[in-house]
């Protein structure tokens, strides 16, 4: 049986090689554009909130894969966020309750370890402190940050797989010896 499409695809008349599909009503689009802003990298800025997930986006700066990863966090406390894009972006207060993006980098990638639990129903509150920009040996720079996590809801128990053998566990060689 053919798989039924839940919503009709719309063909892009300007670019016929692209087919656009609509999500059913009630679904939320995921991606970096769904957040209010990005966590502002500035000394002393603190991000505190519920870790929602890990996502991937196109990134022209990544010469190897053309992609980069980021986390989305629902703020439980206000922080400074970077609103807008490029030269027009401004750092301003992001209120509690907003969803912000946090780049996945060498200082935050440890949060990836929590995603499996989140996919099983766990919830984590994270706390990220941005210290200062540091120079690396290769001429690049990096923001020095500390990352903390607190599990606020345990993951659902995963049902153990059933054994792939039948029997009561008794050694079958004992019953053969009785014959």
N, C-alpha and C positions, 0 to 999 in steps of 0.2 A: 504494500500500500504506500502511496506517495505521501510524503510529509506535508501536512497542510500548513500553509503560512497564515499566522494569526492576523496579520494586517497586510493590506496590499502594498506591493512595492511601487514606488513612483520613479519613473524614468526621468533622468535629468536631460531635458531637451537641449541644453547648451553643451553638454558633454555626454553623448549617448553611451559611452563605455562605463559610466557611473550609474549604478542603480541605488536609489535611496529607499530605505524601509523605515516605516514609522513604528514606534513601540506602541503596544496596547495602552489604553488609558490607565493612568495610575502608576505607570513605571517612571522612574527618575533616571535621567541621563547621567552616566558616570564619566568622569574625566576631570582634568584640571580646570575646565571652564565652569564646572558646577560649584566650585568653592567661591566664597566672597573675595578671597585674596590669598597671597602667599605669606608665610611667616616672615616678618622683616628681620633680616640679618643685621643686627646692630648691637653693640656691646651692652650687656645688662638686660636685653630683652628675654622674657620668659614665656614659654608656651606651656599651658596646662589645659588638658582636655582629654576627651574620650577618643582613643584611636579607632578609626572606622575601617581602614583598610589600606592596601598597597595597590597602586595603579601604575600604568605605563603610559607614556605619551611620546609623540614624535619630538625629537630634539636635534636640530641641525648642528648643535655644538658637539655632539657625540659623533666623531668621525668614524668610529668602528661599527656601531649598530644603528645609528640614527635615532635611537630611543633613549629615554631615561625613565627612572622610577621616582615616584613620590608617594607620600602618605597623605591621607586626609584625616583631619582631627576636628572634632566638634569642641569648641572652646567651653571650658567650665569657668574660666576667668578671662577678663579682658587682657589683650596683649597688643603689640604694635604689628600691624599687617601692612603688606605692600600691595596697594590697590592700583590697578591699571597695568599697562605694558610699556616696556622700554623706557625711553627718556621721559615719557609723560607719567610714569608711575610715581606715586607719592606714598610715604609711610605715614600712617595715621592709626588711631586706636581702632581695634577690631573688638567689638563687644562680645561678651559671653553669649553662647548659643550659635554664633556663626561657625561655619565650616571653613577651615583654612587648609591650604596645601603646605606640606613640609617636604623639602627635597630629601631624597634618599641619598646619603653620601657616607663617607667613611665614619662620620661621627653619629649618624642616625641609623645606619643599616642594621644594627643590632635589633631594631624593632621588627625586622623581617621575621625573627624567630617567634614572634607572637601571633603572626597571621594565621597559622594553622589552628591555634586555640580559638581565635576570633571566628574562624570559619566553622568551628564546632560550638559556637554560642558563648564563648568567653567574652568578657569586657575588660579592657585595660584603660586606666587613666595614666597618661604620660606627662612627664615634666621635663622640658628641655630648656637649658640655660645657654644663651649665646654669650660667649666671652669676648674674644677679639679676633681680628683677622691676623693670621700668622703667615710668614713667608716660608715656602718650601724650598728644598735644595734645587729643584728643577726650574726655578724662576716663577712658578705658579704661587698662588695664595690659597688659603683655606680658612674657614671660620672655625675657631676652637669652640666646641660645644660639649656639654655634658648631657647625657640622656638617662632618664630614670623611668621606671614603669611600676605600676601597682595594679595587681589583678583585683577587680572589684566584683567580678562574677565568674565563677568557675565554668569551664567548658562542660558540655553535656557528656555523660559517660558514653564511651564508644563500646558498643556490644562486641564482645569477644567472638571471634570466628568459631564456628562449630568444628569439632575434630573431623578430619576427613576419613575416619574409619568407623566401622560399626563394631559393636560388642560391648561387654560389660567391664572391660579392662582386665579381666583375668587372663593369665598367660595361657594361650591355647595349647601349648606343649603339655601342660598338666593334664588336660582332658584326653590327649592322644595317648599318654602313658597308661591310662586306665584301661584301654582296649586290649 
